[in-house]
Each structure stands twice: as C-alpha cells, then as structure tokens.
Amino acid sequence: MAFVAYSASITALLPFNRIFSGGMGKKWNRLSPGYSARLRAGPSALSRISSFSSAAAGKAGGAPPLPQLSEADKTLPVYTWPHKKKPRVCILGGGFGGLYTALRLESLLWPEDKKPQVLLVDQSERFVFKPMLYELLSGEVDEWEIAPRFSELLANTGVEFLQDRVKLLHPFDHWGMNGHKQSSCGGTVLLESGLLIEYDWLVLALGAEAKLDVVPGALEFALPFSTLEDACRVDEKLKTLERTKFGKDSFIRVAVVGCGYSGVELAATISERLQDRGIVQAINVESTICPTAPTGNREAALKVLSSRKVQLLLGYFVRCIQRVSNVEASGDATVIREGKDIAKHNSEKYVLELQPAEKGLESQNLEADLVLWTVGSKPLLPELEPCDKPHELPLNARGQAETDETLRVKGHPRIFALGDSASLRDSTGKLLPATAQVAFQQADFAGWNLWAAINHRPLLPFRFQNLGEMMTLGRNDAAISPSFVDGLTLEGPIGHAARKLAYLIRLPTEEHRFKVGLSWFAKSAVDSVALLQSALTKVLSGT
C-alpha cells in the first residue's frame, strides 16, 4: 500500500490543525510506501469516534465556504485504493455486522466495472464469535476456533483489512447523493495512525462496549465479559483463584451482576467449572432471570442453576462495589475501607452493597473474590464535535444511528449502519435487540442493498426473522427454543449439540468451518472414548 499527498480539493474541507499535535507526526513516520494493507496500521484499542463538519453553508444553494489551512496541513498520508474507477466501500468494525457484510459483497455477482473495492477496518487482528466466548472458560473450544485472524479469513477474497482505530468521520453525502461539488466521494475517515481513507460508501458496524460507569466501583473492580480480551482476563483470574485456594477450606466466591442471557450463561459455566470449590451468586434487578427469554429457555436455565447451587439474588440492584482485604472480609463483610490499596499481600476481595428494588427485601452486603458485570452497553458511534452548522448523524438516546428500513442512515444516503450501531424498529415499533442473530441478518441485507445502490436498483427493506433463541448452560448442556415450533425447547446434551451445529454453520468462511468442524469432531471422539473407559472402569471395579 502506498501513500500519496491528499489533493487540495479534499484537504481544504478538513481542519486538521490539532491532528498534528501530540506527536501524530511521529506515528506517520512509521508509515512507508509498500506497507501492506493487510498488516497493522496503528494501535489495537478502539477509541471513541468523533465527527466534524465544515463551516456554515454560504448563500442558499451554494457550497459552504472552505476554511483556510496552512501548507503543512495539506500533506497527509492517504490510503490508496487499487483501482481509481471502481466503487470504494469502507466498513468500520469487523464484528458480525461488518465482516459478514464484507463477505456478502464478495459473494454477489457484479458487472466487471461495478464490483467494489472493500476495505475492512477493525481495532483487533481477530474476528470474535462472541456467543461462544463462554466455551473458552469451560475449555470446550480453543481460541483459534472462535477468534480467527482477519488475515486468514480474508486471504482468498478481494477484501482488504486494516487494523487501526477510527478517530474522525467526515461524511460529504449530506450535500446529496454525489457529495460536494469539489469531490465525487461520499466522505473521509481518519484513523488514529494518521491514515486518511476516502470512500464512496460507508458501513458503520462498530459494535458496543460494556457500560461500567453507572455504579461507583464497577469500573475499577468489576470485569466485563464482551470481548476476547475480557474472556481471557476472566479465565486468568479464575486460574489464579483456583491455584491460591487449592487444598484450602475457603471457597472461591464469584458475583455475577445481571441475569440476562449473558449473566445466566456465565453463572452456569463458572459454577460448573468451580463445582464444590466455588460459590456463584447472580444478582438481578428483575424478579426473575432472563425476563424476555422464551419460557422453555428460562425454565431450563433455572433448573441447571438450581442443580449447581447458584444463589439467585433477585429484586436487587448494586449500589456500589468496594475493595477489602482478606483480613477485613469476614463473614458479615460489613467492615469496608474505601479507596485504599490493601491487597498487596493478600488476594483481593470485594464487597457489593445491594439495595432492594422491590418491597419486602432488605439491604445486604455481598462478598466476592471476582465480580463480573453483564449489565448495560454503549454503542461506539461518533460524538460530533461542535461546529457552527454541524451535519450530525442522527443518533438516538443510546447513541445508535437512526436508519430507515433499508439500513441507510437517515439524511446520509451513502452510509449504512447495522448491529449495535443502528437503531431500527420492527413492524410493531419495538426496537430490535442488539444480538448476533439480528446482526447476521442485517449484514445480508446491507450487502445486498449496497449492491443495489451501486447498480442503481431498488433497495430492499430489512425484515427481521426471529429464528429462536439459544443459550449455553455448560460443557454438555444448553437450551434452544426454535421459533418455528411453538412451545418446543431442546435442552441438555441434545440442545448442546444443536447449538454447536447451528453456530458451526454460521462461522464466517467455508474453510474455517471445515477446520473447526474437524477439530470439534476429534474432541467429541476423544471425550466419548474417555467416557466409555470411565464407565467400563466403574463396571469392572464393581464386579
């Protein structure tokens, strides 16, 4: 990939004075001609995205006045697309929405001159199949199976990949389908490495991150569970606790905040892993677990949690989380030191102050060695910088982009949004949930509608088809309630096998599905042989 100077007609629109501050120029020095588009172009953590616009428009019908920039601001490293005339599609975010949109575009039939160049940008080098993160804690899957590298998944496609953080977004399409008079592109994206990407079509699929700043102490002491890094951090913490408490009489105490699907799946997985060595307590503000789940799934989950002695604290919310030492964390856990690092020579313990959300319950303090947070999330969409006349992306109260039924952002015909980045309602007016199933289906429509827009064909309205809901409950346990058979719930080993098969089919590429399928088959064969040997040993010892 080579870098060229940005043309004056485009850079004149972009106030980049502050970009050069803070040592940004040093980062650009590391970018050189010949640097592969498939390699890292910057840091791996996703920053918040900011968007800005030009100065206020001039006379009615005229172009907005262009700001005057210094000569130093007119030379920027720019991503060079391989073909000058073919459409350029930039996809921000490589989760279910972003990656599967890219793969959908690759699978469609295109007129030779219309096949788009596709660039996928993500903070991480790996795609993460998030519904199976729990299996990393149980040891049922390996990291490569559910978190393959983008470079491997896209090796046999025309999709290019950049690992970088998105910094600024500047759409031009609020001036109309053909952009500003001085530019035929749909807008530009600035990455934190300093690389500028000019696009014709943009897909926002940035996902969401855990929202931990709603309760004092949660950000400092609780661990989220929504990324590969989160799962590895929780696994390491559990391993440390298992080592330090091995052979001792004390239990490993785990508190799970939230009893939606994620909280229940975590509680079931960890309670199975710890068995008699641990105590898992799950807290929920509702009076039941998984309140929106099908009845069959909820009942199967309650049965499993009860059999594993998971303590459910329903009707409570967490008021605050504080850290205490082993010495202070006695049975009643009422002595608390605030803001002091007193765990230098003792393993850390925490106290959760619980307040009742319903009448008839009393406040209580809960002691834990590990606090897992599964409540709330916030989309990673732009916070627009103040301007005299900003052309803002329309965002709802949660920070999601408002889209029409074709997944195009309202007022921006060249931008599509999906997954956690999109706010879309079903036929009843209910906001669609931010689930993998919704993102799967939206990616299919986004890919098709991009094809239609590029080829000047009618766009299709998105219609979500609820295929049912699934949840893992342990190494050989799961619950599935398919929507096409009313009242049916598959649970236990049958539900577990059906869930794994369904997710195997949904893995990104045929090559990866084949590798993972062989791996899972081999593991199942080994487990079956071990189970048979164990059964024979018991029979022989009994005789």
Salt bridges, closest charged atoms under 4 A:
GLU71 OE2 - LYS74 NZ 3.86
GLU112 OE2 - LYS86 NZ 3.64
GLU125 OE1 - ARG149 NE 3.69
GLU135 OE2 - ARG499 NH1 2.47
GLU140 OE2 - HIS496 NE2 2.51
GLU140 OE2 - LYS500 NZ 3.57
ASP142 OD2 - LYS523 NZ 3.22
GLU143 OE2 - ARG126 NE 3.61
GLU145 OE2 - LYS523 NZ 2.98
ASP173 OD1 - HIS412 ND1 2.75
GLU192 OE2 - LYS27 NZ 3.88
GLU192 OE2 - ARG165 NH2 1.64
GLU198 OE1 - ARG88 NH1 3.42
ASP200 OD1 - ARG88 NH2 2.82
GLU209 OE2 - LYS378 NZ 3.70
ASP213 OD2 - LYS378 NZ 3.96
ASP230 OD1 - ARG233 NH1 3.09
ASP235 OD2 - LYS239 NZ 3.27
ASP235 OD1 - ARG273 NH1 2.66
GLU242 OE2 - ARG273 NE 3.00
GLU242 OE2 - ARG277 NH2 3.84
GLU272 OE2 - ARG308 NH2 3.62
GLU328 OE2 - ARG337 NE 2.42
ASP341 OD1 - ARG323 NH2 3.67
GLU348 OE2 - ARG323 NH1 3.05
GLU353 OE2 - ARG319 NH1 3.26
GLU367 OE2 - LYS349 NZ 3.53
ASP369 OD1 - LYS245 NZ 3.69
ASP369 OD1 - LYS349 NZ 2.56
GLU383 OE1 - ARG48 NH1 3.88
GLU385 OE2 - ARG18 NH2 2.23
GLU405 OE1 - ARG463 NH2 3.34
ASP444 OD1 - ARG104 NE 2.87
GLU491 OE1 - LYS303 NZ 2.95
GLU511 OE2 - LYS515 NZ 3.56
ASP527 OD2 - ARG475 NH2 3.97
